[in-house]
Amino acid sequence: MKVAIQMDPIGPIDIEADSTFRITEEAQARGAELFYYLPGQLCWDEGRITARGWPLTVRRKVGDHFSLGQEETVDLDDFDVIWLRQDPPFDMGYITTTHMLEQVDGPLVVNDPFWVRNYPEKLLVLQYPDLTPPTMIARSLDAIRAFRERHGDMILKPLYGNGGAGVFRLTPDDRNLVSLHELFTGINTEPLIAQKFVPDVSNGDKRIILVDGDPVGAINRVPPAGETRSNLHVGGKAEKIGLTARDNEICDAIGPLLREKGQIFVGIDVIGDYLTEINLTSPTGIQELERFDGVNVAGAIWDAIDARLKG
């Protein structure tokens, strides 16, 4: 199998936590031939989709975790699988890569770029209002003020952010709403997302991993002392946890759609009884789940890919 990986620079990654590294490691163990390139090296060339990058070998050795072959330009139609694995922001650069990868003829792109583009993580949840906390997407300060008046304690965050960046909790007496609105709207023209604060976040924000629409397990991300955010990027601590009846109800509701739309590797966020995000772009959590539960999540992902290739 020939596998191309579109990702951020491989040098600085944490090989004990990075999900893309684990995916490539498992592919290599199965005999795959790996090729790595950066998103900026993707090219539409007179009808051909090409990328300039390097043959890749990975190893689980801190500080010496990869080797690159001779740099070359390849035709992506010659590959069996292409991984779309760069991190957000989900900006026009990211969106453009989904349009380009949608044009490849033959390879399986994971996750399917058409639906990655059309189902951003904080927007796809809007299709499931019975599963989510009260939510608003708006740019208008008056609308967001009215939302806080209805629900009091709320979370305000960028619509297309990631990793916990720019996430604020605003209590009913917090005086920073106007300033934060000015800050966010001065950066870009995007709406914001507001959600009613779920106090259960103090007990953790559960990341459930689904492979081809089926849950394979979960980790609990607990916020550090004095912090609302539980993302591992900002100091959240990963803990072992199982799935509840409500978790399985959520997965049963969204799994068929994910499977139908080619979203093979997905990470959803659940706080208490509420679904808050469906992460399609570059979900994480594989390695933590594998260590806690002793399961081969990367293997399950590649089994699902093999099944799709065999059709």
Secondary structure, 3 states (H helix, E strand, C coil): CEEEEECCCCCCCCCCCCHHHHHHHHHHHCCCEEEEECHHHEEEECCEEEEEEEEEEECCCCCCCEEECCCEEEEHHHCCEEEECCCCCCCHHHHHHHHHHCCCCCCEEECCHHHHHHCCHHHHHHHCCCCCCCEEEECCHHHHHHHHHHHCCEEEEECCCCCCCCCEEECCCCCCHHHHHHHHHHHCCCCEEEEECCHHHHHCEEEEEEECCEEEEEEEEECCCCCCCCCHHHCCEEEEECCCHHHHHHHHHHHHHHHHCCCCEEEEEEECCEEEEEECCCCCCHHHHHHHHCCCHHHHHHHHHHHHHHC
